[in-house]
Amino acid sequence: MPKFVIEQSEPLRGEVEISGSKNAVLPIMAATLLTDDVCEINDVPHLTDVLVMCDILRSMGAKVNEDWKTHSLIIDNSGLNTSEAPSELVKKMRASFFIMGPLLARTGRASIALPGGCSIGNRPIDLHNKGLRQLGAVIRIEQGKVDAMIEQPKGALVYLDFPSVGATENIMMAATLATGVTTIENAAEEPEIVDLANFLNKMGAKIKGAGTDTIKIEGVSKLHGTRHAVIPDRIETGTFMIAAAITRGDILIKNAVPDHVRPMIAKLMECGVIVNDEVDGLRVRGDIRNLVATDIKTLPYPGFPTDMQSLFMSFLTTVEGTSTVIETVFENRFMHAAELSRMGANIEVNGRKATIPGNVYQLKGARVASTDLRGGAALVLAGLVAEGKTEVTEIYHIERGYEDFAYKLQSLGAKITREDD
């Protein structure tokens, strides 16, 4: 199994280009199932999760042409020959469940194993199923498998008890081919929702309100192929913002969308980090002022993203003063705290609240394990400022969501290598 070996590095400096969004491209890939025309997706990140989704589509009869030189996918679902996805692929990532809505809308049935992914807490699919049932689906869950059937999706009012991104996307995709109008209330508002809606509208869907808490979808009889470029990854953007701050560096982050990372900008500036929106990108400087503690609380967008919580915690271990972190989205998203403690961090976890007494010089190199995608990246960033050498194992988690992570860090001056363990 590969691992990252990191040595204490000088402040990171230079430019880095942000890749396309993992959390945007996966539902877009699933949405191509809604048509038998060819779809072209550009700015696709070369990630493990993307490759798994390619394999899922191929397993159902799709032709998927990958061109990683141009970061594009050409997907032809005209040969779709089954409504069942192989369980061994579905269990590799949670995003595989995105195929449920499109398959139901196009074929009238779907059979999918309960999805896998990072063990960051309970992420039930009940909101997905609730919404799809309101569109007319009959759903049965037995022996770790979801079987669903529908004669014809019918427009309905769907209220989500929680603004789930995945449920919003799955219901929105299914509703594009429904008869009548579907309204999703308390919908998720993330930029990835807007990107999916833009893609679907290019295919001929009629969706309004994406990016707000109320989305209306007027069903159409048929969708067609299209071409679309995926938005930049806001979590990767935030990761390199933290990289600049934690190493007291100076990084120009190119291809960033500042509006997508406003909560991270605000919190970093509270700590004393300088963040400027420049012509060529977002410039983040942690080398101007003494950096101090702050408090964060994760919330659905546009609040502080849960995906950035572990990364920000690594940074807060290196500032002056005591910070608190409250996690409201996932109940098991402090697993990285124990690994940071192996590196000398003094983090007290009490339920969904973590208290972090910062100390600029406390982190020491250690052998630690990546607990999940973002927690693993947080350990890598901590290793950049820890005294001595840090080894991060189980990095398959990290490579599910970061394209060329080690290379991009190396280009900024980081001492990091990818080695066999």
HUJOUR-V984831 format. One record per run of one state. SS is the DSSP state (@ for helix, = for strand, . for the rest). FROM is the first residue (numbers start at 0). TO is the last residue. Records with the same first field share a line. If there is no record, write none. Layout:
SS=FROM-TO  FROM-TO
This chain:
.=0-0  7-11  17-18  20-20  34-36  42-46  59-61  67-70  76-82  84-85  90-92  107-107  113-124  134-136  142-143  149-152  154-155  159-163  175-177  179-179  185-189  202-204  208-212  218-225  229-230  232-232  246-248  254-256  271-272  278-279  285-290  292-294  298-302  304-304  316-318  326-333  342-345  350-351  358-362  364-365  369-371  385-385  387-387  393-394  399-403  411-413  420-420
==1-6  12-16  19-19  37-41  62-66  71-75  83-83  108-112  137-141  144-148  153-153  156-158  178-178  180-184  205-207  213-217  226-228  231-231  249-253  273-277  280-284  291-291  295-297  303-303  319-325  346-349  352-357  363-363  366-368  386-386  388-392  414-419
@=21-33  47-58  86-89  93-106  125-133  164-174  190-201  233-245  257-270  305-315  334-341  372-384  395-398  404-410
